[in-house]
């Protein structure tokens, strides 16, 4: 598969730690949903928080033991992990442009690239983000 130019969160260098930090998470994720009606053209929902982010969030007191267990169970089942925690939520690959780092933590592509990727990717596909 070819690589695509991307835009990251407004805070593009660090790994995502918590909601509102505008950082894009690093690590291994899977696509849990495809949204053809995204306000950002098309989008692919990523399994954030992943296990590493959940472990760190538990250690740092950002999520509870119950939230951690729920995230672990959902990840094991290939489901959408718990959203709306202090870790942040709704991390997507979406369209609307890659010319700058402008998202709240997502990965943005140009619309033509997003259409190509959207058509190729199935739910469950592994995605690795390194920046």
Kinemage of the C-alpha trace (Angstrom):
@kinemage 1
@onewidth
@group {chain A} dominant
@subgroup {mainchain}
@vectorlist {calphas} color= white
{ca unk a 1} P 0.000 0.000 0.000
{ca unk a 2} L 1.271 3.475 -0.751
{ca unk a 3} L 1.797 6.204 1.825
{ca unk a 4} L -0.354 9.326 1.991
{ca unk a 5} L 0.447 12.872 3.122
{ca unk a 6} L -1.314 13.487 6.439
{ca unk a 7} L -2.231 16.207 8.880
{ca unk a 8} L -2.169 15.420 12.610
{ca unk a 9} L -3.507 17.086 15.712
{ca unk a 10} L -2.739 20.729 16.467
{ca unk a 11} L -0.149 19.393 18.952
{ca unk a 12} L 1.552 16.977 16.523
{ca unk a 13} L 4.724 15.895 18.341
{ca unk a 14} L 3.745 14.139 21.606
{ca unk a 15} L 1.684 10.989 21.982
{ca unk a 16} L -1.908 11.579 23.089
{ca unk a 17} L -2.230 11.522 26.888
{ca unk a 18} L -5.652 12.991 27.653
{ca unk a 19} L -8.717 14.700 26.267
{ca unk a 20} L -8.091 18.209 25.036
{ca unk a 21} L -4.348 17.860 24.453
{ca unk a 22} L -4.873 18.005 20.650
{ca unk a 23} L -2.240 15.282 20.199
{ca unk a 24} L -2.605 12.328 17.849
{ca unk a 25} L -2.148 8.964 19.575
{ca unk a 26} L 0.762 6.751 18.590
{ca unk a 27} L 0.631 2.992 18.492
{ca unk a 28} L -1.245 0.080 17.019
{ca unk a 29} L -4.999 0.333 16.480
{ca unk a 30} L -7.698 -1.297 14.361
{ca unk a 31} L -10.527 0.222 12.351
{ca unk a 32} L -13.750 -0.398 14.264
{ca unk a 33} L -16.122 1.512 11.969
{ca unk a 34} L -16.433 3.178 8.583
{ca unk a 35} L -18.485 6.374 8.410
{ca unk a 36} L -19.628 7.383 4.915
{ca unk a 37} L -21.484 10.418 6.334
{ca unk a 38} L -18.645 12.049 8.280
{ca unk a 39} L -18.649 15.838 8.456
{ca unk a 40} L -14.990 15.449 7.439
{ca unk a 41} L -15.861 13.780 4.116
{ca unk a 42} L -15.332 10.067 4.958
{ca unk a 43} L -13.867 8.568 8.121
{ca unk a 44} L -12.437 5.417 9.670
{ca unk a 45} L -12.839 5.056 13.436
{ca unk a 46} L -9.703 3.898 15.271
{ca unk a 47} L -9.601 1.772 18.414
{ca unk a 48} L -8.361 4.519 20.708
{ca unk a 49} L -7.634 4.129 23.534
{ca unk a 50} L -5.547 1.049 22.843
{ca unk a 51} L -4.200 -1.160 25.624
{ca unk a 52} L -1.039 0.909 26.144
{ca unk a 53} L -2.993 4.164 26.430
{ca unk a 54} L -5.462 2.537 28.830
{ca unk a 55} L -2.642 1.166 31.032
{ca unk a 56} L -0.979 4.568 31.188
{ca unk a 57} L -4.309 6.249 31.883
{ca unk a 58} L -4.998 3.855 34.756
{ca unk a 59} L -1.503 4.421 36.220
{ca unk a 60} L -1.949 8.188 35.960
{ca unk a 61} L -5.427 8.169 37.493
{ca unk a 62} L -7.192 9.320 34.319
{ca unk a 63} L -9.487 6.289 34.182
{ca unk a 64} L -10.942 4.003 36.833
{ca unk a 65} L -10.336 0.280 37.259
{ca unk a 66} L -13.825 -0.355 35.863
{ca unk a 67} L -13.163 1.786 32.800
{ca unk a 68} L -9.844 0.019 32.261
{ca unk a 69} L -11.478 -3.423 32.441
{ca unk a 70} L -14.203 -2.338 30.029
{ca unk a 71} L -11.628 -1.031 27.520
{ca unk a 72} L -9.580 -4.248 27.764
{ca unk a 73} L -12.699 -6.376 27.192
{ca unk a 74} L -13.814 -4.295 24.213
{ca unk a 75} L -10.365 -4.370 22.609
{ca unk a 76} L -10.201 -8.155 23.037
{ca unk a 77} L -13.511 -8.417 21.205
{ca unk a 78} L -12.511 -6.081 18.372
{ca unk a 79} L -15.160 -3.585 19.465
{ca unk a 80} L -15.217 0.183 19.782
{ca unk a 81} L -13.371 0.912 23.045
{ca unk a 82} L -14.997 3.039 25.724
{ca unk a 83} L -15.216 6.646 24.614
{ca unk a 84} L -15.708 9.884 26.533
{ca unk a 85} L -13.154 9.229 29.252
{ca unk a 86} L -10.417 11.596 30.389
{ca unk a 87} L -8.165 9.869 27.831
{ca unk a 88} L -10.075 11.485 24.989
{ca unk a 89} L -12.129 9.826 22.296
{ca unk a 90} L -13.264 9.707 18.714
{ca unk a 91} L -9.920 9.354 16.978
{ca unk a 92} L -10.530 8.938 13.249
{ca unk a 93} L -8.723 8.948 9.951
{ca unk a 94} L -10.741 11.401 7.861
{ca unk a 95} L -10.694 13.749 4.911
{ca unk a 96} L -10.651 17.533 4.524
{ca unk a 97} L -6.954 18.057 4.010
{ca unk a 98} L -3.393 17.212 4.923
{ca unk a 99} L -1.703 20.557 4.317
{ca unk a 100} L -1.311 21.340 8.041
{ca unk a 101} L -1.671 19.838 11.518
{ca unk a 102} L -5.176 21.072 12.294
{ca unk a 103} L -7.229 18.282 13.875
{ca unk a 104} L -8.092 17.746 17.544
{ca unk a 105} L -6.078 14.493 17.482
{ca unk a 106} L -7.201 12.706 14.341
{ca unk a 107} L -5.299 11.892 11.157
{ca unk a 108} L -6.436 13.966 8.170
{ca unk a 109} L -5.937 13.135 4.511
{ca unk a 110} L -6.793 14.933 1.303
{ca unk a 111} L -10.250 13.894 0.140
{ca unk a 112} L -9.056 11.940 -2.923
{ca unk a 113} L -6.616 9.963 -0.752
{ca unk a 114} L -9.295 9.394 1.879
{ca unk a 115} L -11.668 8.031 -0.770
{ca unk a 116} L -8.986 5.608 -2.013
{ca unk a 117} L -8.145 4.452 1.517
{ca unk a 118} L -11.806 4.230 2.561
{ca unk a 119} L -12.566 1.966 -0.394
{ca unk a 120} L -9.595 -0.317 0.406
{ca unk a 121} L -9.919 -0.642 4.181
{ca unk a 122} L -12.266 -3.019 5.979
{ca unk a 123} L -13.263 -2.923 9.633
{ca unk a 124} L -10.721 -4.824 11.707
{ca unk a 125} L -7.781 -3.603 9.615
{ca unk a 126} L -4.652 -2.888 11.661
{ca unk a 127} L -3.407 0.727 11.641
{ca unk a 128} L -0.057 1.832 13.059
{ca unk a 129} L 0.511 5.517 13.830
{ca unk a 130} L 4.086 6.717 14.346
{ca unk a 131} L 5.038 10.370 14.343
